[in-house]
Amino acid sequence: MRRLTKLLATTLLLTGLTPLAPASAATPGCAPVAVTAPAGAKIESVDAVSRDSHCEITVTLTHTDDHVKVVVGLPQAWSGRLQGVGGSAYAAGDTGAPFAKAIQDGYAAVTTDAGVLDGLNASWAVKDGRLDQTLLTNFATRSVHEAAVLAKQVVRKHYQRSATYSYWNGCSTGGRQGYAEAQNFPGDYDGVLAVAPAVNWSQFAVATLWPQTVQYNDKHIVGNCVLEAFRQAAIDACDASDGVTNRIVDRPDRCSYDPRQLIGKKILCDGAEVTVSKADADVMRKIWDGPTDERGRGLWPGLPKGADPVWLAGTIPGFPSTGFPVAQLWVQNFLLKQPGFDTSTLTYTQFRDLFRQSVREFDGSIGTSNPDLSAFRRAGGKLITWVGTNDQLIPPGGTLAYRQQVERRMGHVNDFYRLFTAPGVDHCLGGNGPQPTDPLKSLVDWVERGKAPGTLAAATADTSRDLCLYPRTSRYLHGDPKVSSSYRCL
């Protein structure tokens, strides 16, 4: 029956129509529905609230002493599709703008709080001096799966028919959750859009403290304006490598700029003249190279040249301490179980020990690093990821390394898994580069029409430029550099 329903829906889409509820069906009311708890869980309550354009049903469930909320938005004008909405940092879900956008676009939307707190609060990790395994499991993998299971029940009861297609949509933590679904529960979603994903969480969540560790151990703090000067110098050196000068480094991994070239240069910092020193250049070089072991071998990719180094290496106004908060909280709560520990004082030895501890203890639970996506492929799933080459919070090297691991294990995977890089784009959004305009539509077209995307349309306010299928990158050939037709993927 499910295959027949999907075949009918695909036929409608190919003729330019969107699958909707039967025309004779009345608009459903807004009332709680009976749902069956996923295995190992118990339903505590089901509540319904009528909103302006949709019905919102909240299912609260428990496993032991946790209380997890799953929120399902059910639009009046339903497209027949379900969309899972991801979280960010330590928030497992989001009932704000992404959730509202999904409903506005006709999706039944689902998100979950996993029983934890807000995005920059990881105090839930430690309970009575021990790691709270229930909440870690919720946050890592279980809650997004259970949300999908419950949402499909709610949709079926509310609309009196099942969702025809289901999609995951998330960035950062939400991107990691999308990969967790593909790796562990391949039948939950037909398509996964996972942007700037925090995969290899066990490594990334320690590695992003490296810039602070370098400055502490080398006993040299580099000021924000000097960090920015190094960034701009790298852009100046490598910008034109794609054939056009636009303040974007398309391939940071191929940018050979040496920060020592800036030694002796005078720059203006807050009205005072500062001379770039050898110590400044040494710190910047280590930040770009990334963390290393005792023998100098790379542990993880460093910050890409062209990305803003202030977020990981400098001082951010409004933040009480230096360093990336997600990484700080990980080390403080999950590894050391010392919430007040000052992570900016880690020695090189402590850093490396914590890096290895993180992988050893947590790769199996939250690492999201399993390169075997064969079950997702067999289920007919499609996965699209795009990452900004200027990602200043989750350096894109981790995602590129994961993709290479998948290829080594599975061979050619573009038939179901496509990766795109966005030159000049920051974490999830922002930066100088064109951002994808509607990657979810590209995923829907691939799942429902079999139209695999060769490129992703991207734009800024005044520029359009297609993103290329990895490992290709776009190169300027001729014409107006602000128009996508002037570039080719090579």
KEGUGU-693256 format. One record per residue (C-alpha): residue in one letter; residue number from 0; x, y, z. Coordinates in steps of 0.25 Angstrom, whole numbers, plus 2048, in hexadecimal, padded with zeros to 3 digits. Last residue first. Layout:
// residues N
res:n:u:v:w
a:NUM:X:Y:Z
...
***
This chain:
// residues 490
res:n:u:v:w
l:489:88E:856:7CC
c:488:881:85C:7CF
r:487:87F:868:7C5
y:486:87D:877:7C8
s:485:877:882:7C0
s:484:869:87C:7BF
s:483:868:87F:7CE
v:482:868:88E:7CD
k:481:870:898:7D5
p:480:87D:895:7CE
d:479:877:89B:7C1
g:478:87D:894:7B5
h:477:888:88A:7B4
l:476:88D:87D:7BB
y:475:88C:87E:7CA
r:474:88F:871:7D1
s:473:885:869:7D9
t:472:88A:85E:7E1
r:471:889:84F:7DF
p:470:88B:845:7EB
y:469:880:846:7EE
l:468:874:84A:7E5
c:467:875:859:7E2
l:466:86E:864:7E8
d:465:867:86D:7DE
r:464:86A:87C:7DE
s:463:861:888:7DF
t:462:865:896:7E3
d:461:85E:8A3:7E8
a:460:857:89F:7F5
t:459:85E:892:7F6
a:458:85B:886:7EE
a:457:85C:877:7ED
a:456:856:86C:7E4
l:455:85B:85E:7E8
t:454:862:856:7DD
g:453:861:849:7D7
p:452:854:846:7DE
a:451:84E:838:7DD
k:450:840:839:7D6
g:449:839:82C:7DA
r:448:82C:833:7DB
e:447:828:831:7E9
v:446:835:82F:7F1
w:445:83E:838:7E7
d:444:833:843:7E6
v:443:831:843:7F5
l:442:840:844:7F7
s:441:841:84F:7ED
k:440:835:856:7F4
l:439:83C:855:801
p:438:849:85C:7FB
d:437:841:869:7F9
t:436:84A:875:7F7
p:435:857:86F:7FA
q:434:860:87A:7FF
p:433:869:883:7F6
g:432:876:887:7FD
n:431:87A:893:805
g:430:876:88D:813
g:429:869:889:819
l:428:862:87C:81B
c:427:864:86E:821
h:426:872:871:826
d:425:878:87B:81C
v:424:877:87B:80D
g:423:883:880:805
p:422:883:874:7FB
a:421:877:86B:7FD
t:420:87B:85C:7FC
f:419:871:851:7F7
l:418:86F:843:7FC
r:417:866:839:7F5
y:416:862:82B:7FB
f:415:858:822:7F4
d:414:85E:81F:7E6
n:413:86A:827:7EA
v:412:86F:81C:7F2
h:411:87A:816:7EA
g:410:882:80C:7F2
m:409:87C:808:7FF
r:408:887:807:80A
r:407:891:810:804
e:406:886:819:7FF
v:405:880:81A:80D
q:404:88E:81E:813
q:403:88F:829:808
r:402:882:82F:80C
y:401:886:82E:81B
a:400:893:836:817
l:399:88B:840:80F
t:398:882:842:81B
g:397:88E:844:825
g:396:895:84D:81C
p:395:889:857:81C
p:394:88E:85E:828
i:393:882:85E:832
l:392:882:86C:838
q:391:889:875:82E
d:390:883:86E:821
n:389:889:876:816
t:388:889:86B:80C
g:387:87A:86A:80F
v:386:874:85C:80F
w:385:869:855:807
t:384:863:848:80A
i:383:858:840:802
l:382:854:832:806
k:381:84A:829:7FE
g:380:843:81D:804
g:379:83F:811:7FC
a:378:83F:808:808
r:377:84B:800:802
r:376:853:80D:802
f:375:84F:810:810
a:374:854:802:814
s:373:861:804:80C
l:372:864:810:814
d:371:871:80A:81A
p:370:87A:816:81D
n:369:877:816:82C
s:368:87B:823:832
t:367:86F:828:839
g:366:878:829:845
i:365:86D:82A:84F
s:364:86C:81C:855
g:363:877:814:84F
d:362:881:81F:84E
f:361:87F:823:85C
e:360:888:81C:866
r:359:894:819:85D
v:358:893:825:854
s:357:891:82F:85F
q:356:89C:829:867
r:355:8A6:82A:85B
f:354:8A3:839:85A
l:353:8A3:83B:869
d:352:8B1:834:869
r:351:8B6:83D:85E
f:350:8B1:84A:865
q:349:8B7:846:872
t:348:8C4:844:86C
y:347:8C4:851:865
t:346:8C0:858:872
l:345:8B2:85C:874
t:344:8B1:86A:87A
s:343:8A6:870:870
t:342:89D:864:875
d:341:89A:86B:883
f:340:893:860:88A
g:339:886:865:891
p:338:87D:85A:88C
q:337:887:84F:891
k:336:882:842:88B
l:335:88F:840:884
l:334:88B:83A:877
f:333:87C:83D:876
n:332:87A:84A:87E
q:331:886:852:87D
v:330:88C:84C:870
w:329:87E:84D:869
l:328:87A:85A:86E
q:327:887:861:86A
a:326:886:85B:85C
v:325:878:860:85A
p:324:87C:86E:860
f:323:887:870:856
g:322:893:877:85D
t:321:894:883:865
s:320:88B:886:872
p:319:87F:88F:875
f:318:87A:890:867
g:317:874:89D:864
p:316:87F:8A2:85B
i:315:886:896:855
t:314:895:895:859
g:313:89E:88E:84F
a:312:8A3:880:84B
l:311:896:878:848
w:310:88C:883:844
v:309:898:88D:840
p:308:89D:884:835
d:307:893:889:82B
a:306:895:87F:81F
g:305:89E:882:813
k:304:8A8:878:816
p:303:8A0:86C:81C
l:302:8A1:869:82B
g:301:8A9:85C:82D
p:300:8A6:84E:829
w:299:8A7:843:834
l:298:8B2:83B:83B
g:297:8BD:83F:832
r:296:8CB:839:835
g:295:8D5:842:83C
r:294:8DB:836:844
e:293:8D4:83A:851
d:292:8C6:83A:84A
t:291:8C2:846:841
p:290:8B6:850:841
g:289:8B3:858:835
d:288:8BD:85E:82A
w:287:8B5:86B:82A
i:286:8B6:86D:839
k:285:8C5:868:839
r:284:8C8:873:82E
m:283:8C1:87E:836
v:282:8C8:87B:842
d:281:8D6:87B:83B
a:280:8D2:888:834
d:279:8CE:890:840
a:278:8DB:88B:847
k:277:8E3:890:83B
s:276:8DD:89E:83D
v:275:8D3:8A6:836
t:274:8D6:8B5:83A
v:273:8CA:8BC:841
e:272:8C6:8CB:83F
a:271:8BB:8D0:848
g:270:8AE:8D5:845
d:269:8A6:8C8:849
c:268:8B0:8C0:841
l:267:8B7:8C6:835
i:266:8C1:8BD:82E
k:265:8D0:8BD:82C
k:264:8D6:8B2:824
g:263:8E3:8AC:82A
i:262:8DF:89E:829
l:261:8D3:89C:81E
q:260:8DB:893:815
r:259:8DC:88A:821
p:258:8CD:886:820
d:257:8D1:87D:814
y:256:8C6:87D:809
s:255:8C6:86F:802
c:254:8B7:870:7FF
r:253:8B3:862:7FA
d:252:8AB:85E:806
p:251:8A4:86B:806
r:250:89E:868:7F8
d:249:894:873:7F4
v:248:89B:87E:7FC
i:247:891:88A:7FA
r:246:894:899:7FA
n:245:88E:89A:7EC
t:244:89A:899:7E2
v:243:897:890:7D7
g:242:89F:884:7D0
d:241:89D:87A:7DC
s:240:8AB:87C:7E1
a:239:8A8:88B:7E2
d:238:8A5:88B:7F1
c:237:8B1:884:7F5
a:236:8BB:88F:7FA
d:235:8B2:89A:7FD
i:234:8A9:890:805
a:233:8B5:88B:80D
a:232:8B8:899:810
q:231:8AA:89C:814
r:230:8AA:891:81E
f:229:8B8:895:824
a:228:8B3:8A3:826
e:227:8A6:89E:82D
l:226:8AE:896:837
v:225:8B7:8A3:839
c:224:8AA:8AA:83B
n:223:8A5:8A0:845
g:222:8B1:8A0:84D
v:221:8BB:894:84E
i:220:8BE:88F:85C
h:219:8CC:889:85E
k:218:8D0:880:868
d:217:8D3:875:85E
n:216:8CB:86B:867
y:215:8BF:875:869
q:214:8BF:87A:85B
v:213:8BF:86C:855
t:212:8B4:867:85F
q:211:8AB:872:85B
p:210:8AC:86F:84C
w:209:8AB:860:84F
l:208:89D:861:856
t:207:896:85D:849
a:206:89D:850:849
v:205:896:84B:856
a:204:887:84C:851
f:203:88C:848:843
q:202:892:83B:847
s:201:887:835:84E
w:200:87D:83C:845
n:199:882:834:839
v:198:876:83B:832
a:197:872:849:836
p:196:86B:84B:828
a:195:86D:858:820
v:194:85F:855:81A
a:193:858:847:81A
l:192:84C:846:811
v:191:847:838:812
g:190:83D:831:809
d:189:834:825:80B
y:188:834:827:81A
d:187:832:81D:825
g:186:836:810:81E
p:185:845:812:81F
f:184:845:812:82E
n:183:853:811:833
q:182:85C:817:828
a:181:852:81F:820
e:180:84C:824:82D
a:179:859:827:833
y:178:85D:82F:827
g:177:851:838:828
q:176:854:83A:837
r:175:862:83F:833
g:174:85B:849:82A
g:173:852:84D:835
t:172:85E:84F:83E
s:171:864:858:833
c:170:858:85A:829
g:169:84B:852:828
n:168:840:84D:81E
w:167:83B:83F:81F
y:166:830:83B:814
s:165:824:831:814
y:164:81C:82D:808
t:163:80E:829:806
a:162:809:82C:814
s:161:7FF:822:819
r:160:7F0:824:818
q:159:7E5:828:821
y:158:7EA:836:822
h:157:7EB:836:832
k:156:7ED:827:834
r:155:7F7:825:829
v:154:7FF:832:82C
v:153:7FF:82F:83B
q:152:805:821:838
k:151:80F:826:82F
a:150:813:831:839
l:149:815:826:844
v:148:81F:81E:83B
a:147:827:82A:837
a:146:827:830:845
e:145:82C:822:84A
h:144:838:823:840
v:143:83B:831:843
s:142:83B:82D:852
r:141:844:821:851
t:140:850:826:84B
a:139:85A:82F:852
f:138:851:837:85B
n:137:848:82C:860
t:136:854:823:862
l:135:85B:82E:86A
l:134:84E:830:872
t:133:84D:822:876
q:132:85D:821:878
d:131:85D:82C:883
l:130:86C:82C:885
r:129:86F:82B:894
g:128:872:835:89F
d:127:864:834:8A4
k:126:85E:837:896
v:125:868:83D:88C
a:124:863:83F:87D
w:123:857:848:881
s:122:860:854:883
a:121:863:855:874
n:120:85D:863:872
l:119:860:86A:866
g:118:855:865:85D
d:117:84A:864:867
l:116:846:859:870
v:115:845:84A:86F
g:114:839:840:86E
a:113:83C:83D:85F
d:112:836:84B:85C
t:111:82F:845:850
t:110:82B:84A:842
v:109:820:846:838
a:108:81A:84E:82C
a:107:80E:84A:823
y:106:812:851:817
g:105:80A:85B:80F
d:104:815:866:80D
q:103:810:86E:819
i:102:811:862:821
a:101:820:860:81E
k:100:822:86F:820
a:99:81C:86F:82E
f:98:825:863:832
p:97:831:86A:82C
a:96:82D:878:833
g:95:82B:873:841
t:94:827:865:846
d:93:836:861:846
g:92:83C:853:849
a:91:847:84C:851
a:90:84D:858:857
y:89:85B:856:85B
a:88:861:85D:84F
s:87:856:85E:845
g:86:849:856:843
g:85:843:84F:837
v:84:835:850:831
g:83:82E:843:82B
q:82:825:846:81F
l:81:819:83D:81C
r:80:812:83E:80E
g:79:804:83D:809
s:78:804:84B:805
w:77:7FB:850:810
a:76:7F2:85C:810
q:75:7ED:85D:81E
p:74:7FB:85B:823
l:73:7FF:850:82E
g:72:80A:854:837
v:71:810:848:83F
v:70:817:84B:84C
v:69:81E:840:853
k:68:821:842:862
v:67:82B:839:86A
h:66:82A:838:879
d:65:835:830:87F
d:64:834:827:88C
t:63:834:81A:885
h:62:830:819:876
t:61:826:824:876
l:60:81C:82A:86C
t:59:815:838:869
v:58:80D:839:85C
t:57:80A:847:858
i:56:800:84A:84D
e:55:7FF:857:845
c:54:7F4:85A:83C
h:53:7F7:863:831
s:52:7F5:871:82A
d:51:7F1:87A:836
r:50:7F4:870:841
s:49:7EB:865:848
v:48:7F2:85E:853
a:47:7F2:84F:856
d:46:7F8:847:861
v:45:7FC:839:862
s:44:801:834:870
e:43:80B:82A:877
i:42:80E:820:86C
k:41:817:816:870
a:40:824:812:869
g:39:82D:805:867
a:38:826:802:85A
p:37:820:80E:854
a:36:813:813:85B
t:35:806:810:854
v:34:7FE:81D:850
a:33:7EF:821:853
v:32:7EC:82F:84D
p:31:7EA:83C:854
a:30:7E1:846:84D
c:29:7E2:850:842
g:28:7D7:84F:838
p:27:7DA:849:82A
t:26:7D6:851:81D
a:25:7CB:849:816
a:24:7CF:83E:80C
s:23:7C8:83F:7FF
a:22:7D5:845:7F8
p:21:7DD:839:7FD
a:20:7E9:83E:804
l:19:7F4:844:7FC
p:18:7FF:83E:7F2
t:17:805:84A:7EB
l:16:802:84B:7DC
g:15:80C:84E:7D0
t:14:809:841:7C8
l:13:815:83B:7CE
l:12:811:83E:7DC
l:11:803:837:7DA
t:10:80B:82A:7D5
t:9:814:82B:7E1
a:8:808:82B:7EA
l:7:802:81F:7E4
l:6:80F:817:7E4
k:5:811:81B:7F3
t:4:803:816:7F6
l:3:805:809:7EF
r:2:812:807:7F6
r:1:80B:80A:804
m:0:800:800:800
***
